[in-house]
Amino acid sequence: MRVRLSDHGIATGMHYPVPIHMQAAYADAGYRRGDFPITEKLADEILSLPMYAELTYCSMERIAAAVMSTPGIKRSPVSLVAPGYVPSRAAYDTQ
């Protein structure tokens, strides 16, 4: 998905590319790879999407469309935009 979003001009990031228990600050705790398999799996899979105060509604729609058009993504009945959200006029400015 990261490549697909990049192809659409959408920047992504890996929020925690190294699981917290594997970071240097926790070295004294003695954790090793495999101690938290779910955490390790999620660290490899979770992407950070663009999210900032100036993100326009049009950009949100474009990001959501790119995510939802990725093969293998299942549609959810949950809206990607908060219920009752009414964008301001400025939110419709294109980016």
C-alpha positions in Angstrom: 0.0 0.0 0.0 2.9 2.4 0.8 4.1 2.2 -2.9 0.5 2.7 -4.2 -0.1 5.7 -2.1 3.3 7.1 -3.1 2.3 6.6 -6.7 -0.7 8.9 -6.0 1.5 11.5 -4.4 0.5 10.7 -0.9 3.3 10.6 1.7 3.2 7.9 4.4 5.5 7.0 7.3 6.2 4.1 9.5 5.2 5.5 12.9 7.1 2.9 14.9 9.5 1.1 12.5 11.2 -0.5 15.5 8.9 -2.0 18.1 9.2 -0.2 21.4 10.4 -3.2 23.2 13.3 -3.5 20.7 14.4 0.1 21.1 17.7 1.0 22.8 15.9 2.6 25.7 14.5 -0.8 26.6 17.7 -2.8 26.1 18.1 -3.4 29.9 14.7 -5.0 30.0 16.1 -8.0 28.1 13.4 -8.3 25.5 14.2 -10.1 22.3 12.6 -10.4 18.9 9.7 -12.8 19.2 8.8 -11.7 22.8 5.9 -9.6 21.4 5.0 -11.1 18.0 1.8 -9.1 17.5 3.6 -5.8 18.3 6.4 -6.8 15.9 3.9 -7.7 13.1 2.1 -4.4 13.5 5.3 -2.4 13.5 6.0 -3.9 10.0 2.5 -3.1 8.7 1.0 0.1 10.2 1.4 3.2 8.1 1.0 6.8 9.2 -1.2 8.7 6.8 -1.1 12.5 6.4 -2.9 14.2 9.2 -2.5 17.9 10.1 -4.7 20.9 10.8 -4.4 22.4 7.3 -5.4 19.1 5.5 -8.3 20.0 3.2 -11.4 18.0 2.8 -10.5 17.4 -0.8 -7.2 16.0 0.3 -8.9 13.7 2.8 -11.2 12.4 0.1 -8.2 11.8 -2.2 -6.3 9.9 0.4 -9.4 7.9 1.4 -10.0 7.0 -2.3 -6.4 5.9 -2.8 -6.6 3.7 0.3 -9.9 2.2 -0.5 -8.9 1.5 -4.1 -6.0 -0.6 -3.0 -6.5 -4.3 -3.9 -7.3 -6.4 -0.8 -8.7 -3.5 1.2 -12.2 -4.3 2.5 -14.7 -1.5 2.9 -15.9 -0.7 6.4 -19.2 0.7 7.4 -17.2 3.2 9.5 -16.8 6.6 7.9 -13.3 7.9 7.4 -14.5 11.4 8.4 -16.0 12.1 11.8 -19.8 12.0 12.0 -21.4 15.4 11.7 -18.1 16.9 10.3 -19.0 19.9 8.2 -15.9 21.3 6.4 -15.3 25.0 6.4 -15.1 26.8 3.0 -11.3 26.8 3.3 -11.3 23.0 3.6 -12.5 22.7 0.0 -9.4 24.5 -1.3 -7.5 22.1 -3.4 -4.0 20.9 -2.7 
